[in-house]
Amino acid sequence: MAINILMPALSPTMTEGTLARWLKKEGEAVKAGDVIAEIETDKATMEVEAVDEGILGKILVADGTEAVKVNAPIAILVQEGEAVPSGAAPAPAPAAATPAAAEAPKAAATPSAVPALNGHDKGSRIFASPLAKRIAGEKGIDLSAVKGSGPNGRIVRVDVEGAKAAPAAAAAPAPAAVTGAPKPVAPAPKAAPIAAPHTLVPHTTMRRVIAKRLTESKQTVPHFYLTMDVELDALLKLRGELNARSSKDGGSSFKLSVNDMVIKAAALALRRVPKVNASFTDEGVAFYDDVDISIAVAIPDGLITPIIRKADQKGLATISNEMKDLGLRARAGKLKPEEFQGGGFSISNLGMFGVKDFQAIINPPQAAILAVGAGEPRAVVKNGELAIATVMSATLSVDHRVVDGALGAEWLQAFKAIIQEPLNLML
């Protein structure tokens, strides 16, 4: 039975992408889990794994094709000895057998989600290959009772072929979707044509997505900003001592940056003031269990935010090494979707460029982002006398629907206390 291989959605914002190259040729055997192609998305270049097994009968979209819509057929998979159709296989008719079968198209439309073990997540969602769903619909098999043996526990053909049909159940209404993402806004009026001599560089996919998301954020999220000056001398001293010790102990196991220490301080502050580690949804405020921090990294086509997961539980050396690895792979376009999707809080650091202070735009659905400026010698008053200290301005942008002024100030106070007494970073 011929089935279509569809253009996957590899990020929440992806509507189309470029099929960079095929890693399998027509006529080659494909197994579940095999890497078959590379796709360029709005965020990075990623490998795509097969979820079914068979023969790659026909490639419908050639290498280098741009603007391929998500869920458009890109190739046809056939079984051994089966005739290869001249075009894409017809889409299967909607199945009315079981709730699992009714849910299958929804799961197929979002392959960017990372499946849980045994093909099921904590809710009711089922992760199965298109062929497995089709067979389950024909046999009346309830996929919620099937254990998956494919990649990441995905249910594949062999799992449903021997499964017994379950009695049909009355279809229940689908639960309403819960989303914290801003609602679409009306498109802005087109800019007037430029009359002056100029060179026009077409927008990349990433630049279009950045423009759309940041416009939506500023138009739909009620931003407000809190700025606090933080003294860095004690932190810089500790950083120098730790880096010197690392060098003496046998080399270059780590070399801490101020940004590494800011990440850890922000993570500990979020643990002390957990109500900032949250997102607004239509149903309520979602408070995150883990402290996952997104770090803004500049890349040639724009910006990407790789994530340090559970940053509050990691040591400085681990954070430093992870950040270096994520930064290198971000600039090379080699991040995996799970490495930049999600996060509950963001940091944007322009201090290395000499920027004194700035206000960052919130990255929805997060409720806050910290903008970090440059550390510089400034005049301060200590014990009633004028002195010189290295001072950094930190500005917290927050979603006023989630974080009120007093709560944002409480978080900044916790962050400042940790930075100015940096031994807290070692605890």
C-alpha positions as CSV (number, residue, x, y, z in Angstrom):
1,M,0.0,0.0,0.0
2,A,1.7,3.2,-1.2
3,I,1.8,6.0,1.4
4,N,2.9,9.6,1.1
5,I,5.9,11.0,3.0
6,L,4.8,14.5,4.0
7,M,6.8,17.7,4.7
8,P,7.1,17.7,8.5
9,A,6.5,20.6,10.8
10,L,9.8,20.7,12.7
11,S,9.1,23.8,14.8
12,P,5.9,25.5,16.1
13,T,6.3,28.4,13.8
14,M,7.1,26.5,10.6
15,T,4.6,26.7,7.7
16,E,7.0,25.9,4.9
17,G,10.6,24.9,4.5
18,T,13.4,24.1,2.0
19,L,14.1,20.4,1.2
20,A,17.9,20.8,1.3
21,R,18.8,17.3,0.2
22,W,17.7,13.7,0.1
23,L,19.9,11.2,2.0
24,K,18.0,8.2,0.4
25,K,17.6,7.5,-3.3
26,E,14.7,6.1,-5.2
27,G,14.6,2.4,-4.9
28,E,16.5,2.2,-1.6
29,A,15.0,0.4,1.4
30,V,13.9,2.5,4.3
31,K,13.5,1.4,7.9
32,A,11.7,3.3,10.7
33,G,14.2,5.6,12.3
34,D,16.4,6.0,9.1
35,V,17.5,9.5,8.3
36,I,16.0,10.2,4.9
37,A,16.4,13.9,4.2
38,E,17.6,17.3,5.5
39,I,15.1,20.1,5.9
40,E,15.9,23.8,6.3
41,T,13.3,25.5,8.6
42,D,12.9,29.0,9.9
43,K,15.3,28.0,12.7
44,A,17.9,25.5,11.5
45,T,18.8,22.6,9.2
46,M,17.5,19.4,10.6
47,E,17.5,15.7,9.7
48,V,14.2,13.9,9.2
49,E,13.7,10.3,10.2
50,A,11.3,7.8,8.6
51,V,8.4,6.6,10.6
52,D,7.4,3.8,8.3
53,E,9.4,1.1,6.5
54,G,9.4,0.2,2.9
55,I,11.0,1.2,-0.4
56,L,11.5,4.9,-1.4
57,G,9.5,4.5,-4.6
58,K,9.4,8.1,-5.9
59,I,10.8,11.4,-4.9
60,L,8.2,14.2,-5.6
61,V,10.2,17.2,-4.3
62,A,13.8,17.6,-5.6
63,D,16.9,18.7,-3.6
64,G,17.0,22.4,-3.0
65,T,13.3,23.1,-3.5
66,E,12.2,26.1,-1.5
67,A,8.8,27.1,0.1
68,V,7.6,23.5,0.4
69,K,4.4,23.7,2.5
70,V,4.0,21.7,5.7
71,N,2.1,18.4,5.1
72,A,2.7,18.5,1.3
73,P,3.7,15.1,-0.2
74,I,7.5,15.1,-0.8
75,A,7.9,11.4,-1.7
76,I,6.1,8.1,-2.0
77,L,6.9,5.0,0.1
78,V,5.8,1.5,-1.3
79,Q,6.1,-2.0,-0.1
80,E,8.4,-4.6,-1.7
81,G,7.1,-5.6,-5.1
82,E,4.4,-2.9,-5.1
83,A,4.0,-0.7,-8.2
84,V,5.1,2.9,-7.8
85,P,2.2,5.3,-8.5
86,S,2.9,8.2,-10.9
87,G,1.9,10.8,-8.4
88,A,1.2,11.3,-4.7
89,A,-1.1,8.6,-3.2
90,P,-4.6,9.8,-2.4
91,A,-5.2,11.0,1.2
92,P,-7.0,8.4,3.3
93,A,-10.7,9.0,3.9
94,P,-11.5,10.1,7.5
95,A,-12.0,7.1,9.7
96,A,-15.0,6.8,12.1
97,A,-13.9,3.6,13.8
98,T,-12.5,4.7,17.2
99,P,-11.4,7.9,19.0
100,A,-7.8,6.9,18.4
101,A,-8.4,6.8,14.7
102,A,-10.1,10.1,14.8
103,E,-7.2,11.6,16.6
104,A,-4.5,10.3,14.2
105,P,-4.6,13.1,11.6
106,K,-3.9,15.6,14.5
107,A,-0.8,13.6,15.6
108,A,0.4,13.3,12.0
109,A,0.2,17.1,11.5
110,T,2.6,17.8,14.3
111,P,5.7,15.6,13.9
112,S,7.8,18.2,15.6
113,A,6.5,17.0,19.0
114,V,8.8,14.5,20.8
115,P,7.0,11.3,21.4
116,A,6.9,9.8,24.9
117,L,7.7,6.1,25.5
118,N,5.2,3.5,24.3
119,G,3.7,5.9,21.8
120,H,1.6,7.9,24.3
121,D,2.2,11.2,26.2
122,K,0.9,12.1,29.6
123,G,-2.4,13.2,28.1
124,S,-4.5,11.4,25.4
125,R,-2.2,12.1,22.4
126,I,-1.0,9.1,20.4
127,F,2.2,9.0,18.4
128,A,2.0,6.6,15.4
129,S,3.1,6.4,11.9
130,P,0.6,7.2,9.1
131,L,0.6,3.5,7.9
132,A,0.0,2.3,11.5
133,K,-2.9,4.7,11.8
134,R,-4.4,3.6,8.5
135,I,-4.2,-0.1,9.5
136,A,-5.6,0.6,12.9
137,G,-8.5,2.5,11.3
138,E,-9.2,-0.4,8.9
139,K,-9.1,-3.1,11.7
140,G,-10.9,-1.0,14.3
141,I,-7.9,-1.1,16.6
142,D,-7.7,1.3,19.6
143,L,-4.1,2.7,19.4
144,S,-4.2,3.8,23.0
145,A,-3.8,0.1,24.0
146,V,-0.9,-0.5,21.6
147,K,2.7,-0.4,22.8
148,G,5.0,1.3,20.2
149,S,8.4,-0.2,19.2
150,G,9.5,2.5,16.7
151,P,11.8,5.5,17.3
152,N,11.0,7.2,20.6
153,G,8.3,4.7,21.2
154,R,6.3,5.6,18.1
155,I,3.7,3.0,17.1
156,V,4.6,1.5,13.7
157,R,3.0,-1.0,11.3
158,V,4.3,-4.2,13.0
159,D,2.8,-3.1,16.3
160,V,-0.8,-2.9,15.0
161,E,-0.7,-5.9,12.5
162,G,-1.0,-8.4,15.4
163,A,-3.1,-6.3,17.7
164,K,-6.7,-7.3,18.3
165,A,-9.6,-5.0,17.3
166,A,-11.2,-3.2,20.2
167,P,-14.9,-2.6,20.5
168,A,-15.9,0.8,19.1
169,A,-16.6,3.5,21.6
170,A,-18.8,6.5,21.3
171,A,-16.8,9.4,20.1
172,A,-16.2,12.0,22.8
173,P,-15.9,15.7,22.0
174,A,-12.3,16.7,21.6
175,P,-10.9,18.9,24.4
176,A,-10.4,22.5,23.7
177,A,-6.8,23.4,22.8
178,V,-4.8,25.1,25.5
179,T,-2.4,27.7,24.1
180,G,-0.4,30.5,25.5
181,A,0.7,31.8,22.2
182,P,-0.7,35.2,21.1
183,K,-3.7,35.2,18.8
184,P,-3.0,36.2,15.2
185,V,-3.2,39.9,14.6
186,A,-4.3,41.8,11.5
187,P,-1.5,42.3,9.0
188,A,0.2,45.7,9.1
189,P,-0.4,47.9,6.1
190,K,2.3,47.6,3.4
191,A,5.1,50.1,3.6
192,A,5.3,52.7,0.9
193,P,7.7,52.0,-1.9
194,I,11.3,53.2,-1.4
195,A,12.1,55.9,-3.9
196,A,15.8,56.3,-3.1
197,P,18.5,54.1,-4.8
198,H,18.9,50.9,-2.8
199,T,19.7,47.2,-3.0
200,L,16.8,44.9,-2.0
201,V,17.7,41.7,-0.2
202,P,14.8,39.2,0.0
203,H,13.7,38.1,3.5
204,T,14.8,34.7,4.6
205,T,12.3,32.3,6.1
206,M,13.8,33.0,9.6
207,R,13.7,36.8,9.2
208,R,10.0,36.6,8.2
209,V,9.2,34.5,11.3
210,I,11.2,36.8,13.6
211,A,9.4,39.8,12.2
212,K,5.9,38.1,12.6
213,R,6.5,36.8,16.2
214,L,8.1,40.0,17.5
215,T,5.3,42.1,16.0
216,E,2.7,39.8,17.6
217,S,4.5,39.9,20.9
218,K,4.6,43.7,21.1
219,Q,1.0,44.1,19.9
220,T,-0.6,41.4,22.1
221,V,1.6,41.1,25.2
222,P,1.4,44.0,27.7
223,H,5.1,44.6,28.3
224,F,6.5,46.6,31.2
225,Y,10.2,47.0,32.2
226,L,12.2,47.1,35.5
227,T,15.9,48.0,35.6
228,M,18.3,47.4,38.4
229,D,22.1,48.1,38.6
230,V,24.2,45.2,39.8
231,E,27.8,45.3,41.1
232,L,30.0,42.7,39.5
233,D,33.4,43.0,41.3
234,A,32.9,40.0,43.6
235,L,31.6,37.9,40.6
236,L,34.5,38.9,38.4
237,K,37.0,37.9,41.2
238,L,35.3,34.5,41.7
239,R,35.3,33.9,37.9
240,G,39.0,34.7,37.7
241,E,39.8,32.3,40.5
242,L,37.7,29.5,39.1
243,N,39.2,29.8,35.6
244,A,42.7,29.9,37.1
245,R,42.1,26.8,39.1
246,S,40.7,25.0,36.0
247,S,43.8,25.9,34.1
248,K,46.1,24.6,36.9
249,D,44.1,21.4,37.3
250,G,45.0,20.0,33.9
251,G,43.8,22.2,31.3
252,S,40.7,23.5,29.7
253,S,37.9,21.6,31.2
254,F,36.0,24.9,31.3
255,K,36.5,28.6,30.9
256,L,33.7,30.6,32.5
257,S,32.2,33.7,31.0
258,V,30.1,36.3,32.8
259,N,27.2,35.1,30.8
260,D,27.5,31.6,32.2
261,M,27.3,33.0,35.7
262,V,24.4,35.2,34.8
263,I,22.5,32.1,33.5
264,K,23.1,30.3,36.8
265,A,22.1,33.4,38.8
266,A,18.9,33.8,36.8
267,A,18.0,30.2,37.3
268,L,18.5,30.3,41.1
269,A,16.5,33.5,41.2
270,L,13.7,31.7,39.4
271,R,13.8,29.0,41.9
272,R,13.6,31.5,44.7
273,V,10.8,33.5,43.0
274,P,9.0,30.7,41.0
275,K,6.0,32.8,40.0
276,V,8.1,34.5,37.3
277,N,8.8,31.1,35.7
278,A,5.4,31.0,34.0
279,S,3.2,31.6,31.0
280,F,-0.2,33.1,30.4
281,T,-2.9,31.0,28.8
282,D,-6.6,31.6,28.2
283,E,-7.4,29.1,31.0
284,G,-5.0,30.3,33.6
285,V,-1.3,30.9,34.4
286,A,1.0,27.9,33.8
287,F,3.8,27.6,36.3
288,Y,6.7,25.5,35.1
289,D,8.2,22.7,37.2
290,D,11.7,23.0,35.7
291,V,13.9,26.0,35.2
292,D,14.7,25.9,31.5
293,I,16.4,29.1,30.3
294,S,16.5,30.2,26.6
295,I,19.6,32.1,25.6
296,A,19.4,34.5,22.6
297,V,22.2,33.7,20.2
298,A,22.9,35.8,17.1
299,I,23.3,33.7,13.9
300,P,23.8,34.9,10.2
301,D,20.1,34.9,9.3
302,G,18.8,36.3,12.6
303,L,18.3,35.0,16.1
304,I,17.8,31.6,17.8
305,T,17.3,30.7,21.5
306,P,18.9,27.4,22.5
307,I,17.9,26.2,26.0
308,I,19.8,25.3,29.1
309,R,17.5,22.7,30.7
310,K,17.2,22.5,34.5
311,A,19.8,25.3,34.8
312,D,19.3,25.6,38.5
313,Q,20.5,22.1,39.0
314,K,23.7,22.3,37.0
315,G,27.1,23.5,38.0
316,L,28.9,26.4,36.3
317,A,31.3,24.2,34.4
318,T,28.4,22.2,32.9
319,I,26.5,25.4,32.0
320,S,29.6,26.8,30.4
321,N,30.4,23.7,28.3
322,E,26.7,23.3,27.2
323,M,26.4,26.9,26.2
324,K,29.6,26.7,24.1
325,D,28.3,23.6,22.3
326,L,24.8,25.0,21.8
327,G,26.2,28.3,20.5
328,L,28.5,26.6,18.0
329,R,25.8,24.3,16.7
330,A,23.3,27.2,16.6
331,R,25.6,29.2,14.3
332,A,26.1,26.1,12.1
333,G,22.3,25.5,11.9
334,K,22.6,22.1,13.5
335,L,20.4,22.4,16.6
336,K,17.7,19.7,17.2
337,P,14.1,21.0,17.6
338,E,14.1,20.1,21.3
339,E,17.2,22.2,21.9
340,F,15.5,25.5,21.0
341,Q,11.8,24.8,21.5
342,G,10.3,25.6,24.8
343,G,11.9,27.3,27.8
344,G,10.2,29.3,30.5
345,F,12.5,32.4,30.7
346,S,14.9,34.1,28.3
347,I,18.2,36.0,28.6
348,S,19.5,38.4,26.0
349,N,23.1,39.6,26.7
350,L,24.5,42.5,24.6
351,G,27.1,43.5,27.2
352,M,30.0,42.1,25.0
353,F,29.1,44.7,22.4
354,G,29.4,47.5,24.9
355,V,25.6,48.2,25.1
356,K,24.9,49.8,28.5
357,D,21.2,48.9,28.8
358,F,18.3,48.0,26.6
359,Q,14.8,46.6,26.7
360,A,14.2,43.1,25.2
361,I,10.9,41.9,23.6
362,I,9.3,39.0,25.4
363,N,9.5,35.6,23.6
364,P,5.9,34.2,23.8
365,P,4.6,32.2,25.5
366,Q,7.2,33.1,28.2
367,A,6.3,35.8,30.6
368,A,9.8,37.4,31.1
369,I,13.1,38.1,29.4
370,L,16.2,39.6,31.0
371,A,18.3,42.1,29.0
372,V,21.9,42.2,30.2
373,G,24.1,45.3,29.6
374,A,27.9,45.8,29.8
375,G,29.8,45.8,33.0
376,E,31.6,49.1,33.3
377,P,33.4,51.2,36.0
378,R,30.9,53.6,37.6
379,A,30.9,55.9,40.6
380,V,28.9,54.5,43.5
381,V,28.3,55.5,47.1
382,K,29.5,53.0,49.8
383,N,29.3,53.7,53.5
384,G,28.6,57.4,52.7
385,E,31.7,57.7,50.5
386,L,32.3,57.9,46.8
387,A,33.9,54.8,45.3
388,I,34.4,53.0,42.0
389,A,32.7,49.7,41.2
390,T,32.1,47.6,38.1
391,V,28.3,47.9,37.5
392,M,26.0,46.2,35.1
393,S,22.4,47.3,34.3
394,A,19.9,44.5,34.0
395,T,16.4,45.1,32.6
396,L,13.6,42.7,33.1
397,S,10.8,42.8,30.5
398,V,7.6,41.1,31.9
399,D,4.1,40.2,30.7
400,H,1.9,42.2,33.0
401,R,-0.8,39.6,32.8
402,V,1.4,37.2,34.7
403,V,4.0,39.3,36.6
404,D,3.1,42.4,38.5
405,G,5.5,45.2,39.4
406,A,6.2,44.0,42.9
407,L,6.8,40.4,41.8
408,G,9.2,41.5,39.0
409,A,11.1,43.7,41.5
410,E,11.3,40.7,43.9
411,W,12.9,38.6,41.2
412,L,15.4,41.4,40.3
413,Q,16.3,41.7,44.0
414,A,17.0,38.0,44.2
415,F,19.0,38.1,41.0
416,K,21.1,41.0,42.3
417,A,21.7,39.4,45.7
418,I,23.1,36.2,44.0
419,I,25.3,38.2,41.6
420,Q,26.7,40.4,44.3
421,E,27.3,37.4,46.7
422,P,28.5,34.9,44.0
423,L,29.3,32.1,46.4
424,N,25.6,31.4,46.1
425,L,26.3,30.1,42.6
426,M,28.4,27.3,44.1
427,L,25.8,26.1,46.5
